[in-house]
Structure formats: C-alpha cells, structure tokens
Amino acid sequence: KLTYDPANKTLGVNVTASGLVAGSAHAVHIHLGSCDSQGAVKYPLNDLVASPAGTAEATAVVQNVDQAPPASGWYINVHLGSSSQIEQNGQPTLYFQPIICGNIGK
C-alpha cells in the first residue's frame, strides 16, 4: 500500500508478505519498470523479517518524493535475501533473486 503526501513530499509504504521462511530477512525495493521488464532501484526500503508463522510487515516513509506514483512504471520486489546478502563487491548474488513481485499502479 502506497500513500503519497504532496504537501510534505513523502511516500508512505506498507508492505505485507506471507509464505516466507520463519525468521528469514528479505530486501525490499521499489524499482523502475515492471515485473516483466525489471529496472533500477528507485527507493530502497527496510528489510522484511518473517515471523514464526512466515508472515512479515514493514512500514517506511520515503522523504523528498517529487511526484505521486505513476499509473505504471514502478514495481515492488521482495528479494530472496536481506540487504546485506543481495550484493557482493557491487554484483548481485544468488540472494538477489526476486521471490515476490508486484506492479504498482492506480
């Protein structure tokens, strides 16, 4: 769920996921593009950490956002591993693999 505040130029983001391994951590990003045509990270978010039941929720407020989310052209990715696992020496690792993807649109 995204909530844009044009007065404060903030984007509120609430991410929920289920079916995760208990205690696992997962990097989450808003990217440019779509799930079918993936692009660069637009906004990195806090990692999701799964509960013992395999569910996770994270909330973030992104500052200095100049525009509302577009009707298309952004998507959200939940990666296999945590932020500290998805890259090594500037290159993606196997943990970079997306396990959940959703296109953002109106």
N, C-alpha and C positions, 0 to 999 in steps of 0.2 A: 504494500500500500504506500503510495506517494502522496504527499501533501505539500504544495508549493505556496509559499507566502511571499508575494511580490513586494510588499512593503518592507520586509526585513531581508529579502533576497536569500531565503533559506528553503531548503528542500528537506522535509521530514520523510524518513524512510523506515518502514516497519516490515521486516522480513520474517516469515514463519516457514518452517520446513518440518517434514516428518519422514520416517523411514530411514533415519540415519543410524549409524552405529553408536551405541551408548558411549558418551564421553568423548566422542570424536569432535575435532575442530575443523572448520571449513572457511576458507577465504570467500568473501562475497564482494562483488564489484558491479557497478552499473557501467555498461560498456556502450560504445557507439556501434551501430549496425543492428543486427537481428540474430536470433538463434541460428538461422540458416546461413547468415553471412556475417560472421563474427569479426569485430573490430577491436580497437584500442580501449583501454580503461578510461572512462570519463570520471567516475567517482569511486575511489576505494571505500569500503565500509568496514565495520567491525566484524571480526570472525564470528560465525555461529558456533556455539558449543552445545552438543546434543545432551539432553537429559538422559537419565537411566532408561526412559521409555523411548528414546530415539527421536524426540522432538526438540526443536530449537527455535528461539525467537531472539531477534536483535532489533534495536531501535537506534537510529542515528539522526542527527541534524547536520546537513551539509551547508556550510556558510558560503556566501558570495556566489550564489547561483543567479545568473543574469536573466534566465528565461524559464518558463514553465516547461515541463517535459513535453517533447513534441508528440504529435499523433502517432508517429512511427520513427524509428531510427535509434532507439535506445533499447537495451535489454539488460536483464539481471542474470548473473551467473553465480552459482554456488559451486565451488571447486572441491575436488576430492580431498585436498589437504589444507592445512592452515596457511596463513600469510607467510609464516617463516619456512614453509615446506615447498611452496609452489615454484620458487626460482632458486637457482644456484649459479653464481657468477653471471648474473644477468640473463640466464637462459631458463626456459621453462623446464620443470622436472615432470615426472610421471604424475605427481600430485596436482599439477596444474589442470588436469583433465576436468571438464565440467561434468557435474553429476545432476545438476538441476539447472534448467534454463527457462526463462520466461520473457517474452517480448513485452515491452512497456508501451501501452497505447491508451488512448482515450476511449 
